[in-house]
Amino acid sequence: MRSDESGEPAMLARARRGDPQAFGELFDLHRDRVFRQALRMTRSVHDAEDVTGMVFLEAWRRREALTEVDGSVIGWLLLTANNVSRNLSRSIRRYRHTLSTLPFPEDSPDHSNAVDDRLDSHPQLAALREALARLPRRDQDVLSLCVMEELSTADAAAVLNIPTGTVKSRLFRAKARLSALVAPTNTIISMEVGDR
């Protein structure tokens, strides 16, 4: 092993002092060997990538305690890759076992279309939609922002590029107009329900 400033012992010494660039150099030096070891242990490229990442994360976290043999930490890294791979395998086995003990979910029909149809055909909602469509565009805008989307009057003012006071007065008038348009429909609906 070289003893100059670019050799592994020098990189390790700088990494132990918290130099991320030196640790990056150690990573570049050993990542392929750690990955190959992890791949042998896990037999999955995805898992081997995860193990490699965890090994170097642990190496950074414990950089002051890394064990050197002949000026290299590759032995510590490979042993850690073995341990992390075994822990990952145990976790996967436990997860699969837990899943195998759960009952299979029963197939249930999708009710979303029926709910959509029911909501779309509800007489009050249809009347409200129709009344909203009859309002002037500026009333529709302020109602949709402040009432339906629950934006503050200040936020709605910013979106509409008008003063906050204007939003408040438009909102008040728009609610009154909408209420006047919906009120006759509600009376008709309640009379129809009462006749049944």
Phi, psi and omega in degrees: 000142181285148180254003180284180185293344181263356180285169182299319179301321179292319177299315182296319179298317179292321180296321179297332177277002177096015180281108182294330179294319178296320178294323176299323178294320176298318177301310180300324182292322190245354188300321182295318179293319178295318179298315180299320178295316179297322179294321176298322183283322186260335182061025178219126181300317180299312180295322179297322176296317178298315180298315180301315178299317180293324179298312182287332173295315178295323178296319178293317181297323183250029187303331180284343183251009180299137181269127178259138171231123184053039175078014181225149177257011183299323178299314178298317181296318181292319178296319177295322177299320177298312182296315180295320179297316178296318178298319178296317179298317177298317179298318180295317179298315178298318180297314180295321178297315179300316178298323182291338180274346180280143177290149177291138179291142178283145175289132178231146182292155178274117183266002187298322180294320179295320179295315178302314180298317181296317179293318181293329184264000179296126187299321181291321178292320177297318179295319179296316178299317181295317179295318179299320180293335181278346179287155174298155184303319182294327175291319178299318181297312184290325177292317181295322181286311188275324185265307185285317182263356174058036173284151175290161179296327178294317178293318178298321178299319179295318180294316183277350180061044177225163179295154180300321179299324178294320178298316181298315181291321177296320181296317179300312180293321181295319177298319180295315179298315181297317179300319179294324180286326183276330185304313179298324180293318179298322178296317179296315181297314182293328177291321179295318179295320181292333180287341184287000000 
